[in-house]
Amino acid sequence: MSGSGEPGERAARAIALRVFAAVSTKWGLRVLEEIAGGRTRFRELHRAIDGISFRMLTLTLRELEHNGVLTRYDHHTANPRVDYALTEAGTQLLATVHGLCGWSRTHLDSLLTAPAHRPE
């Protein structure tokens, strides 16, 4: 993702960097993985993700929605009911992340010998 390229390439790079930043937070990927099973309610997410505060879950969901990887469905009922689901882009992003995990498993032996992964 280097070089200036065409305007469309620059826009795609900028979007990718923003999405990667949102997903690579402490909670971003965890939230996406929980939502991957289908529409999920806020309380279900909070119960499923150990250690996340209500505030941090709210901020994470907003950031992921803002970046187009999940959608928020407000049912506009007397009892507030909101569901979250991955967008097509979010589903493909999660598949890409899982592909990266497969890559690391494939190359684990050689990666473990790199200075960054050696025990101190």
TIPA-221326 format. One line per field, with one value per residue: x negated, y, z negated of N, C-alpha, C in turn; chain; residue in one letter. Coordinates in Angstrom, 1 decimal. Layout:
<recs>
nu <- c(X, ...)
nv <- c(Y, ...)
nw <- c(Z, ...)
cau <- c(X, ...)
cav <- c(Y, ...)
caw <- c(Z, ...)
cu <- c(X, ...)
cv <- c(Y, ...)
cw <- c(Z, ...)
tipa <- c(A, ...)
rovo <- c(a, ...)
</recs>
This chain:
<recs>
nu <- c(-0.8, -1.9, -3.1, -1.8, 0.2, 3.3, 6.2, 8.4, 7.1, 5.7, 7.8, 8.9, 6.8, 6.7, 9.2, 8.9, 6.8, 8.1, 10.2, 8.7, 7.4, 9.6, 10.5, 8.2, 8.1, 8.2, 10.7, 12.0, 11.8, 12.7, 15.3, 16.3, 16.0, 17.9, 20.3, 20.4, 21.9, 24.5, 27.3, 27.0, 27.7, 27.1, 26.8, 26.3, 23.8, 22.3, 22.4, 21.0, 18.4, 15.9, 14.8, 15.2, 16.4, 19.6, 19.5, 17.1, 17.9, 20.0, 18.6, 16.9, 18.7, 19.9, 17.7, 17.0, 19.4, 19.4, 17.3, 18.3, 18.4, 20.2, 23.7, 26.3, 29.4, 32.2, 35.1, 37.1, 39.0, 41.1, 39.7, 36.4, 34.7, 32.0, 30.2, 27.1, 25.3, 23.0, 21.8, 21.7, 19.1, 17.9, 18.1, 16.4, 14.1, 13.6, 13.1, 10.8, 9.1, 9.1, 7.8, 5.3, 4.6, 4.4, 2.2, 0.2, 0.2, -0.7, -3.3, -4.5, -6.7, -9.0, -8.4, -8.6, -11.3, -12.1, -13.4, -11.4, -9.7, -11.0, -11.6, -12.6)
nv <- c(-1.2, 1.3, 4.4, 7.0, 6.8, 6.6, 8.8, 7.2, 5.0, 6.2, 7.0, 4.5, 3.4, 5.2, 4.7, 1.9, 2.1, 3.5, 1.7, -0.6, 0.5, 0.8, -1.8, -3.0, -2.2, -2.8, -4.0, -4.2, -6.3, -8.4, -7.7, -7.8, -10.5, -11.7, -10.7, -11.9, -14.3, -13.6, -11.4, -9.4, -8.5, -5.6, -6.1, -8.8, -8.9, -7.5, -9.3, -11.4, -10.6, -10.6, -8.4, -6.0, -2.6, -1.0, 1.5, 1.4, -0.6, 0.6, 2.8, 1.3, -0.1, 2.1, 3.1, 1.0, 0.8, 3.4, 3.1, 1.3, -1.5, -2.8, -2.9, -1.1, -1.9, -0.4, -1.0, 0.6, 0.4, 0.4, -0.6, -0.2, -1.6, -2.8, -4.2, -5.6, -6.2, -7.8, -6.1, -6.8, -6.0, -6.1, -8.9, -9.9, -8.7, -9.9, -12.5, -12.1, -11.4, -13.8, -15.3, -14.2, -15.2, -17.9, -17.8, -17.1, -19.4, -21.2, -20.3, -20.3, -21.6, -20.4, -17.7, -17.6, -17.5, -15.0, -11.8, -10.2, -12.0, -13.7, -15.0, -12.9)
nw <- c(0.0, 0.8, 2.3, 4.3, 6.4, 8.3, 7.8, 6.9, 5.8, 3.8, 2.1, 1.5, 0.1, -2.1, -3.3, -3.9, -5.8, -7.9, -8.5, -9.3, -11.5, -13.2, -13.6, -14.7, -17.3, -20.9, -21.4, -18.9, -16.9, -18.4, -19.0, -16.3, -15.8, -17.6, -16.6, -14.2, -14.0, -13.4, -13.7, -16.6, -19.9, -22.0, -24.8, -24.7, -23.4, -25.3, -27.5, -26.3, -25.8, -27.7, -30.2, -28.8, -29.0, -29.3, -28.1, -26.5, -24.8, -23.5, -22.2, -20.6, -18.9, -17.6, -16.2, -14.5, -13.0, -11.9, -10.2, -8.3, -8.6, -10.2, -10.8, -12.4, -13.8, -14.7, -16.3, -17.0, -19.2, -22.1, -24.4, -24.3, -21.6, -19.9, -17.3, -16.0, -13.1, -10.8, -7.9, -4.4, -3.7, -6.2, -6.8, -4.8, -5.5, -8.0, -7.1, -5.7, -7.8, -9.2, -7.3, -7.5, -10.0, -9.4, -7.6, -9.5, -11.1, -9.2, -8.7, -11.2, -12.5, -11.3, -11.8, -14.5, -15.0, -14.4, -15.6, -17.0, -18.1, -19.8, -23.0, -25.8)
cau <- c(0.0, -2.7, -3.0, -0.7, 1.2, 4.5, 7.0, 9.2, 6.2, 5.4, 9.0, 9.0, 5.7, 7.1, 10.3, 8.3, 6.1, 9.1, 10.8, 7.7, 7.3, 10.8, 10.5, 7.1, 8.1, 8.3, 12.0, 12.6, 11.9, 13.5, 16.7, 16.7, 16.2, 19.1, 21.4, 20.3, 22.8, 25.8, 27.7, 26.7, 28.2, 26.1, 26.6, 25.7, 22.4, 21.7, 22.2, 20.1, 17.1, 15.4, 14.0, 15.5, 17.4, 20.7, 19.0, 16.2, 18.6, 20.7, 17.7, 16.4, 19.7, 20.1, 16.6, 17.2, 20.5, 19.0, 16.4, 19.0, 18.2, 21.4, 24.9, 27.1, 30.8, 33.0, 36.4, 38.0, 40.0, 41.2, 38.5, 35.3, 34.1, 31.1, 29.4, 26.0, 24.9, 21.9, 22.1, 20.9, 17.7, 17.4, 17.9, 15.2, 12.9, 13.3, 12.5, 9.4, 8.3, 8.9, 6.8, 4.0, 4.3, 4.0, 0.9, -0.7, 0.0, -1.5, -4.7, -4.7, -8.1, -10.0, -8.1, -9.0, -12.7, -12.3, -13.7, -10.2, -8.9, -11.8, -11.5, -13.7)
cav <- c(0.0, 2.4, 5.1, 7.9, 6.2, 7.4, 9.3, 6.1, 4.2, 6.9, 6.9, 3.1, 3.2, 5.9, 3.9, 0.7, 2.4, 3.8, 0.4, -1.4, 1.2, 0.5, -3.2, -3.4, -1.8, -3.9, -4.7, -4.2, -7.6, -9.3, -7.4, -8.3, -12.0, -12.0, -10.3, -12.7, -15.3, -13.1, -10.2, -9.6, -7.3, -4.9, -6.8, -10.1, -8.6, -7.1, -10.5, -12.4, -10.1, -10.5, -7.3, -4.7, -1.8, -0.5, 2.7, 1.0, -1.4, 1.6, 3.5, 0.4, -0.3, 3.3, 3.2, 0.0, 1.2, 4.5, 2.6, 0.5, -3.0, -3.4, -2.1, -1.0, -1.9, 0.1, -1.5, 1.7, -0.1, 1.1, -1.1, 0.0, -2.8, -2.5, -5.3, -5.3, -7.3, -7.4, -5.7, -7.6, -5.6, -6.6, -10.3, -10.2, -8.3, -10.9, -13.6, -11.7, -11.5, -15.2, -15.7, -13.8, -16.1, -19.1, -17.5, -17.1, -20.8, -21.9, -19.9, -20.2, -22.0, -19.4, -16.4, -17.6, -17.3, -13.5, -11.2, -9.7, -13.1, -14.5, -14.7, -12.1)
caw <- c(0.0, 0.9, 3.5, 4.4, 7.2, 8.7, 6.7, 6.3, 5.0, 2.5, 1.3, 1.0, -0.9, -3.3, -3.9, -4.5, -7.0, -8.9, -8.9, -10.0, -12.9, -14.0, -13.9, -15.5, -18.7, -21.9, -21.3, -17.6, -16.3, -19.3, -18.7, -15.0, -15.8, -18.3, -15.7, -12.9, -14.1, -13.1, -14.4, -18.0, -20.7, -22.8, -26.0, -24.4, -23.2, -26.6, -28.2, -25.6, -25.7, -29.1, -30.5, -28.1, -29.7, -28.4, -27.4, -25.5, -23.8, -22.7, -21.4, -19.6, -17.9, -16.8, -15.3, -13.5, -12.2, -11.2, -9.1, -7.4, -8.8, -10.8, -10.7, -13.6, -13.5, -15.8, -16.0, -17.4, -20.0, -23.4, -25.0, -23.3, -21.0, -18.9, -16.9, -15.2, -12.2, -9.9, -6.5, -3.5, -3.8, -7.5, -6.6, -4.0, -6.3, -9.0, -6.4, -5.5, -9.1, -9.5, -6.4, -8.0, -11.0, -8.7, -7.2, -10.6, -11.4, -8.1, -8.8, -12.6, -12.9, -10.8, -12.4, -15.9, -15.1, -14.2, -16.9, -17.7, -18.7, -20.7, -24.4, -26.2)
cu <- c(-0.9, -2.6, -1.8, 0.5, 2.3, 5.3, 7.9, 8.3, 5.8, 6.6, 9.1, 8.0, 6.1, 8.2, 9.7, 7.6, 7.0, 9.8, 9.9, 7.5, 8.4, 10.9, 9.4, 7.0, 8.3, 9.6, 12.5, 12.8, 12.8, 15.0, 17.2, 16.9, 17.5, 20.3, 21.5, 21.4, 24.2, 26.1, 27.6, 27.1, 27.0, 25.8, 25.9, 24.2, 21.7, 21.4, 21.1, 18.7, 16.6, 14.5, 14.3, 16.6, 18.5, 20.2, 18.1, 16.9, 19.4, 19.8, 17.1, 17.4, 19.9, 18.9, 16.7, 18.3, 20.1, 18.1, 17.0, 18.9, 19.3, 22.5, 25.6, 28.6, 31.6, 34.5, 37.5, 39.3, 40.0, 40.0, 37.4, 34.7, 33.3, 30.3, 28.2, 25.7, 23.8, 22.4, 21.4, 19.4, 17.1, 17.2, 16.7, 14.0, 12.6, 12.7, 11.1, 8.5, 8.1, 7.9, 5.4, 3.6, 3.8, 2.5, -0.1, -0.9, -0.9, -3.0, -5.2, -6.2, -9.1, -9.7, -8.6, -10.5, -13.1, -12.5, -12.4, -9.5, -9.7, -11.6, -12.8, -14.7)
cv <- c(1.2, 3.2, 6.0, 7.4, 7.2, 7.8, 8.2, 5.2, 4.9, 6.9, 5.5, 2.9, 3.9, 5.2, 2.7, 1.0, 2.8, 2.6, -0.4, -0.8, 0.8, -0.9, -3.7, -2.9, -3.0, -4.7, -4.8, -5.5, -8.5, -9.0, -8.0, -9.8, -12.4, -11.7, -11.2, -13.8, -14.9, -11.9, -10.4, -8.3, -6.8, -5.7, -8.2, -9.9, -8.3, -8.4, -11.4, -11.9, -9.7, -9.3, -6.0, -3.9, -1.4, 0.6, 2.3, 0.2, -0.4, 2.3, 2.6, 0.1, 0.9, 3.4, 2.2, 0.3, 2.4, 4.1, 1.6, -1.0, -3.6, -2.4, -2.2, -1.0, -1.5, -0.2, -0.5, 1.2, 0.6, 0.7, -1.0, -1.4, -2.5, -3.8, -4.8, -6.5, -6.8, -7.0, -6.8, -7.3, -6.2, -8.1, -10.6, -9.8, -9.3, -12.2, -13.3, -11.8, -13.0, -15.8, -15.4, -14.7, -17.5, -19.0, -17.6, -18.6, -21.5, -21.5, -19.7, -20.5, -20.9, -18.0, -16.4, -17.4, -15.8, -12.9, -10.7, -10.8, -14.0, -14.1, -13.9, -12.9)
cw <- c(0.0, 2.2, 3.5, 5.2, 7.7, 7.5, 6.1, 5.5, 3.7, 1.6, 0.7, -0.1, -2.2, -4.0, -4.6, -5.8, -8.2, -9.4, -9.8, -11.4, -13.8, -14.5, -14.8, -16.9, -19.6, -21.7, -19.9, -17.0, -17.1, -19.1, -17.4, -15.1, -16.5, -17.4, -14.5, -12.9, -13.6, -13.9, -15.9, -18.7, -21.6, -24.0, -25.8, -24.1, -24.5, -27.4, -27.6, -25.6, -27.1, -29.2, -29.8, -28.9, -28.7, -27.5, -26.2, -24.4, -22.9, -21.7, -20.3, -18.5, -17.0, -15.8, -14.2, -12.5, -11.3, -10.0, -8.2, -7.5, -9.5, -10.6, -12.1, -13.2, -14.7, -15.4, -16.4, -18.1, -21.4, -24.3, -24.0, -22.9, -19.8, -18.6, -16.1, -14.3, -11.3, -8.6, -5.7, -3.6, -5.1, -7.4, -5.9, -4.8, -7.3, -8.3, -6.1, -6.7, -9.4, -8.5, -6.9, -9.2, -10.5, -8.2, -8.3, -11.1, -10.5, -8.3, -10.3, -13.0, -12.5, -11.5, -13.9, -16.1, -14.8, -15.6, -17.7, -18.5, -19.6, -22.1, -24.9, -27.0)
tipa <- c(A, A, A, A, A, A, A, A, A, A, A, A, A, A, A, A, A, A, A, A, A, A, A, A, A, A, A, A, A, A, A, A, A, A, A, A, A, A, A, A, A, A, A, A, A, A, A, A, A, A, A, A, A, A, A, A, A, A, A, A, A, A, A, A, A, A, A, A, A, A, A, A, A, A, A, A, A, A, A, A, A, A, A, A, A, A, A, A, A, A, A, A, A, A, A, A, A, A, A, A, A, A, A, A, A, A, A, A, A, A, A, A, A, A, A, A, A, A, A, A)
rovo <- c(m, s, g, s, g, e, p, g, e, r, a, a, r, a, i, a, l, r, v, f, a, a, v, s, t, k, w, g, l, r, v, l, e, e, i, a, g, g, r, t, r, f, r, e, l, h, r, a, i, d, g, i, s, f, r, m, l, t, l, t, l, r, e, l, e, h, n, g, v, l, t, r, y, d, h, h, t, a, n, p, r, v, d, y, a, l, t, e, a, g, t, q, l, l, a, t, v, h, g, l, c, g, w, s, r, t, h, l, d, s, l, l, t, a, p, a, h, r, p, e)
</recs>
